[in-house]
Amino acid sequence: MFEKLPTAWLQLRYQKVRLIVALSGVIFAVVIIFMQLGLRDALFDSAVRLHQGLKGDCFLISPRSTALIAMQSLPERRLLQALAFPEVDFVSPIYLDFAQWKNPQTRNYWRNIFVIGFDLRHQVFDFPGVTENLDKLKLADVVLFDQNSRAEFGSIVSEFKKQGNLTVEVSNQTSNRRIKVMGLFELGTSFGADGNLLTSHLNFLRIFSNRQQGFVDIGLIKLKPGKNVDNFLNQLKEYLPKDVKVLSKQGLIDFENNYWQSSTAIGFIFNLGVFLGLVVGIVVVYQILYTNVSEHLSEYAMLKAMGYRHKYLLFVVLQQALLIAILGYTPGFIISCIQYEFTKQATLLPIAMTVNRAVFVLTATIIMCSISGVIAVGKLKAADPADIF
């Protein structure tokens, strides 16, 4: 009888319905974990798209700023003071604010749109469509529209391609202004902005006529080739007053990510979703393995009486757990890839499968099922053949 003790695979196949239930639980957990991690990373990636596209080495922001969507102004003279260093190639002010966009088709205010203004004398953005449209931005009330903005702003891209330009209306909450879309560029949406406009700093100040001149939101500093960025940062921090914060490009990116990770509930919610997915998987797999162990308790107990150690019995159960993990992970991975593509099309967020995430979830799935196996096999530790027979 004991020589014919079912292998791990045969024990699982013995009850096909039970195996399907176990695999369904693992698949559900895998998809939940993949989606939570994918959305979390998409949040961080989309939040720093603008930062990554800046052609600068050092940046000045106000100490009161918390994130890109909540920047506070700093005096422009602080940026000009950086020109005192011979390492500096040029400096450029960047202006940021939200305006209300009137959908030209429905004539309703649909959403806030993020407006970015910059000095046209220097190329400070590395986004497709910006360089070839710089001359157009020299005209008054001309903007570039982000073609990756959400559809709620209207059929801007298709209308622009038909007409070559498009007149729209925006509001700064105190006054309305008609502007002309004369080009397209690519930046993309984020959790903070559903759409973007790019224009010159002069047009920016025309749209936001209530803005006080002489103040900027981000100060970009470009160093001459070959200059040491870290040394310059330390010198600039000592040189400038404490009413500005001096950051490297990576520091600016970390500044944004830290806000979304620690200053909002979003990072916690996604991490909690990963934890709950693991708990669901552990519970479901444990129930299946525990039932399987209970049905073969007499065989396992007699094996102990014959001299087999508890480690061997644990190994048998962990084999089943490993099979469940692998069999459940594979369809979960495929479903998650499909969900990623669907989510990307629906939200325009940069969500995509990565090798690191796939390996991490596979490892987490194996650990999850192994924990279930260890807990389920606890019943064997106390099994006594004298009590069973």
N, C-alpha and C positions, 0 to 999 in steps of 0.2 A: 504493500500500500504506500509505503513511504518512498520507495524508489520511483513511484509514479506521481510524486507530488507535483502539481502543475507548475510549470515555469511561470515567470512573471507575465509573459505575454499570454500564455494560455489561461492564467487566472483572470486576466482582464477580459479576454474574449469569452469566457464562460458565461458572463452576463452582459450581453451586447447593449441592452438598454442602459445598464449602469455605466458602461464605458462611455456611451454617448453623452450621458448626463455629466460625467466627469470632464470630458473634452469640451462640452459646451461651457462649463464653468471656467475652464482655462482660457478658452477662446474669448469669452466675455471679458475676463480680467486683462488679457493681453491687449485687446482692442481699447479698453478703457485707459490702460497705462500709455499705450502709444498715442492716443488722442490727447491726453492731458499733457504729456511731454512735448508733443508736436505743437500744440497751441501755445504752450508756455514759451518754447523757443521761438516760435513765430512772433510772439509778442515782443520779445527782446530784439529779434532781428529787425522787425519793422520799426521799432522805436529808434534805432540808431542808423537807419538808412541815410538820413541827412548828414549825420556826423561822419559816416564813412566816406561820403562823397565830397567832403570839404578838402580842398587842396591847401592845407595849412599845416604848420608844425606846432604852433602854440596858440592858445586861445584864452581870451579874457571873458569872464562872465561876472555877473553880480553875485556876491555872497548870499543874497536873498533869493536867488533863482533856485527852483526845485526840480524842474524838468523842462524839456523843450516846449511843452504846451503851457508852461507857467513861468516864462522868463521875465526877469525884472531888468530894467535898463541900467546901464552904467555910463558914466561920462565918456564921451568920445575922446576927450583930451588924454585919458589914460592910454588909449590905443596909440595916439600920436606920440606919447612919451616913449613908446618902445622904439621909435625911429632913432633915438639917441644912441642905440647900440649898432656898431658897424656890422654885426652879424645879420641884421635884418635886411631882407630883400625888399619887401613891401608889407604894408598893413591894409586891411580892408574891413569896413564895418558891415555887419549883417543885421538886418531888421526882421523881426518876426511878430506876427499878430494874426488874429482870426477876424475875418469879415463874414458877413452874411451874404450868401449867394442867391440871387433870384433865378430860378430855373427859366430859361428863355422860352421853353415850350409851354409850361403850365403857368408861368408868371407868378409863381408862389415862392416864398423863401423856404427852401427845403432844409439846408444844413449849413453849419459853419464851415468855411473853407480856410485853409491855412495859407497865409500870404507870406512870401519870402522876398525881401528886397536886398540888393547888394550893389556895390560900386562897380560899374561896367568897365572901369579902367583895368581891372585885373580879373583873370579867369579863376574863380575860386570854387567852382562846382564841377564835379566830374560825373555829370549825368547825361545820358543820351539826349540829344536835341538842344542842348544849351548853347554850345559853341557856334553852331550854324545859325542860330537865331539872335545872337548878341546885337547885331546892328538894328534889328527891328525894335529892340527894347530901348533904343535911344529916342524913339518917338514918344510923345506924351500920351499917357493913359493906355499904353500897350502892355499886355501881359502874355506869358506863356502858360498854357493849361497842361496840367499833368494828365496824360492820356490814360494813366492807370487809376484815375479817381473812380469813385463809385458811380453807378448809373443814375443815382438819384439827382445828380447835378444836371442831367439832361443829356441829349444826344450831341454833346459838344464835339466829339472827335469826328463823327460822321458828317455833321453840318460844316465843320471847318474844312474837311477834305472836299466837300462839294463847293463851298463858297470862297475858300481861301482866307477868310477872316470872319469874325463873328462878334457882334456887339452885345454885351451883357451888362447887367447892373449889379453892383455890390453896395453894401451898406456897412458903415463903421459904427452903427447904432446911434449916431448923432446926425449923419447926413448920408444921402445916397450919391453914387457917382457912376456914370456910364464909362465902361472900359472896353477895349477891343482886344479879343484873342487873336493874335497874329502868328502863333506858333505852338507847337506841342513839344513837351519833354517828358521824360520818364523818371519818376521817383517812387510812387506807390503809396498805398494807404498804410495806416498804422492804427493801433488802438486809440490813439489820441486825435488823429486827423483822417477824415474820409476823403479828402481831396486837397490839392495844392495848386497854388499859383506862384509863378516866379516873375519878378519884374525888377526894374532898376530902383535904386534907393530914392531917386527923385519921384518916380511914379508911386512908390510905396508911401511917401510922405504926402502925396496928393490924395491917395485913397484914405489914409489915416491923417486927415488934416488937423485932428485934435492932438496929435502926438507932439511932444515938446522936442524941438530940434536940438542937436548937440548931445543926444543920448542914443546909444545903440544897445542891441540885445546880446550880440556876440561880437567880440573883436578877434579877427583872424590875423595871425602873424606868420608870414612866410620867411624862412631863413634862406640865406645864400647857400648854394650847394657845398657840401662837405663840412658844414658847421655842426658842432655838437649840441644836440637839442637839450640834453639833460643839464649841461653846464649853463646854457642860456636860460633855462627855466629857473635855476637857482639864483642867477644874477638878477633876473627880472622880478622875482618874488621879493628880493631884498630892496630893489630899486623903487617899486611901486608901493603906494599906500595900501593899507589893509581894506580899502573899500572896493577892491576887486579881487577875484580869485583867478590864479594863473594855473592853467592845465595844459598837459600835452594832449595830443589827439586821442591816445588811448585813455587818458584820464577823463576826457570829455565823454567818451563812450561809456566808461565805467560809471561816471556820474549819472548818466541817463539810466543805465541798467539798475543801479542801486535804488533809484527812485521807484521803478516798477516792481523790483523784487522785495524791498523792505518798507517802503513808505505807502504802499497800497495793499489792499487785500488780495489782489489778483495773483501774485506769486504764491501766497499761502493757499489760496483756493485750488490752484493747479496741483501743488504738492500734496494737498489733502486728497485730491482725486486719485493720485497715484497710490497713496497709502490705502485708500478704501478699495481700490481695484485689487491690490495684493491681499487684503483681508478677505474679500469675496472669494478669490481663488483658493486661498488656504482653507477656508471653511468647506467649500464644495469638494475639493480633493480629499480633505480629511474624512468627510462623511463617507465617501466612496471607499477609501482605503480601510477605514475602520470597519465598515460592513464586511469587506472582503476578508479582513483578518479574523473577524468574529466567526464567519462561516467556516474557516479552516483552523479554528483555535485548537481543536483536538489534535490535528496533525502537527501543528507547530509545537504544542506542549509535549507530545511524544518525542519529537526531535530533540527537545531540550533534555528529556530523560535519557536519550541515547548518547548524549554528550555534546551535541551541537551548542555552541555558545550563542549568547544573545546577539553578538555582533553579526553572526551569519544570518540570523533571522531578520535583523535590521537591514542587512544587505539585500535580502530577497524583496522586502517591501520597498526599499529605495529604488530597486530596479523598476518596479511598477510605477513609482512616482516619476522617475526619469522618462519612461515611455509616455506617460500621460503629458508631461511637460513638452516633449518634442512634438508629439502628435497634435497637441492643442496649440502650440506656438505657430506652427506652419500656416494653418488657415487663418489664424489671428493676424499674422504678418501680412498675408495677401489682402484680407479685408481692410486692414489699416491703410495699406497703400492706396486702395480704391477710395477710402474715406478721405485721405489726404488730398487727392486730386479733386474730389468733389468740394471739399472745404476751401481749397485754394481758388476754385472757380467762383464759389459763392461769396467769399469774403475778401478776395484779392490779397490775402495775407501770404507771406512767403513760407508756407508750410510744405516741407518735403522730407522724405525718408533719408536718413543718414546711416552710414555704417556704424558709427559709434552708438547711435540710439538703438539700432537693431541688435547689436551685441549686448548692450546694457539690458534691454528688455528680455532677451533670451536668458541671460544670466539670472535676472530677477525671477523669471518664470521657473527656472530649475531650482533656485533656492526656495521659492514659494512652495513648490510641490514637495521638495525635500523636507521642509518644515512640517508639512502635513503628514508625510510618511513617518517622521520621527515621533510625532504626537500619537499617530494611529498605532504604532508598534509598541507604545507604552503598555498596552493591555497584555502583550506577550511577556513582558518582564515579570509580571506577577503570576503568570500561568503555571500551575502545578499539576502534573499528570495525576497525582493522587486525588486532587479535588475534581478533576474533569471526568476521570473514569471511576 
